[in-house]
């Protein structure tokens, strides 16, 4: 189960810096932030893309939850992760949900519980 997830960290970095930080600092955050974080972690974070890795979950099921009004991680990111996943997969799009609404939503919690209670891996021959 993933809540408000992203498909590609580099794209997310660009979108968040552009949407939430004023220029020219937004440029600095995008072009220096990810390389500095990569240096600190010892991993190339610019290349980190859950959409490229999600198929490794197979044959286990995945539930992707995302709010269509997410102001931090755009809906397209969650949608991209869902599209990259292979079955068994399910989505739960919260039409009026922003970034935090999906976590504090009792209906979403019930759906997650049902998903986990009924989740079964795809049979492998």
N, C-alpha and C positions, 0 to 999 in steps of 0.2 A: 504494500500500500504506500503510495507516494502522494503527498499533499503539496500542491503549488510548486511542482518540480519544473526544472528547465531541461531543454534538450541539448544545448551547447553553451558552455561557460563563456566562451569568447563573445558570442552574440548577446548573452545576458549582460555581460560587462559593458558592452557598447550601449545597449538599451538603457540600463540603469544609470550609467554616467550621463547619457544624453537627456534622459527624462527627469532626473532628480538633482543634477549638479549644474551650476551655471558655467558657461564658457568663460575663460579658457581652462578653468580647473577641470571641467568635464573631459577635455581632451587629455589632460595630464593623467587623470584617474584611469581612463581607458587605456592609454598607450604606455603608461608607466606602472600602473597598479598591478596588472596581471603579470608582467615580467618580474616585478619585485616580489610578488607573492609566490611566483614560481621559483625564484631564487631562494627564498626563505624555506619553502617546502621541499626543494630538491626535485620537483616534478614539473614538467611543462604543463601548466594549468590551461594555457591557451588552447591546447589540443584536447582538453578533457571534455568529452561529449557523451553524456549518458545515453543519448539516442543511438550512439554507435556501440554501446555495450548492453543495452536492454535485452537484446536477443539471447544473451548468455543466461538469462533467468529461466529460459525454456528448459524443462517442461512445466515449471511452476507458474501459477497464474499471477497476474499483476492487476492492480486497481489504481488508475490514475485519477486523482481528484484535483480539480482546478476551478477557480472562480472566473467567470467571464469578465468581471470588472476588477481583476487583480491589478492593482496600481504599481506593484513592485516587479513581479514576474509575469509578463504578459501571457495572456491565454494561449497565444500561438506557440509559446514554448512548451506548455503542458500538452497541447494538442500534437505538437511534433514528436514528443516523447511517446505518446500513445500510438501514433501512426507507425513509429519505428518498432514498437513491441510486436511480438508474434503471439498468436493465441496459445493458451487461453488468456484473454485480456478483457478488461472492462473499464469503462470510463464513468465518471460521475461529474458532470459539468454543473456547477452551481451558477445559475443565470444571473442572480443578483448579488453574488458573492465577491467580496474583495479579498485581499491577501489573508486577512485574519478571520474573516467570516467562515471560511471553510473549516477552521480548527474549532471554533466556538459554536458550531452548528450541531444541535442534538440530532437532527435528521441525518446528517452526514455520519455522525458517530454510530447511529443505528445501522446504517448501510455498511459501514466498515465492519462492525461486529458480524453482520450477516455474511458478508463476503468472507471473512476469516473462518467463520463456522462452516461454510460450505465449500471453501477453496479446495480443489483437488488438482494435482498435477495431471497434465495430459498423458494418457497412456503412451508408453514408448515401447515399440516392438523390437 
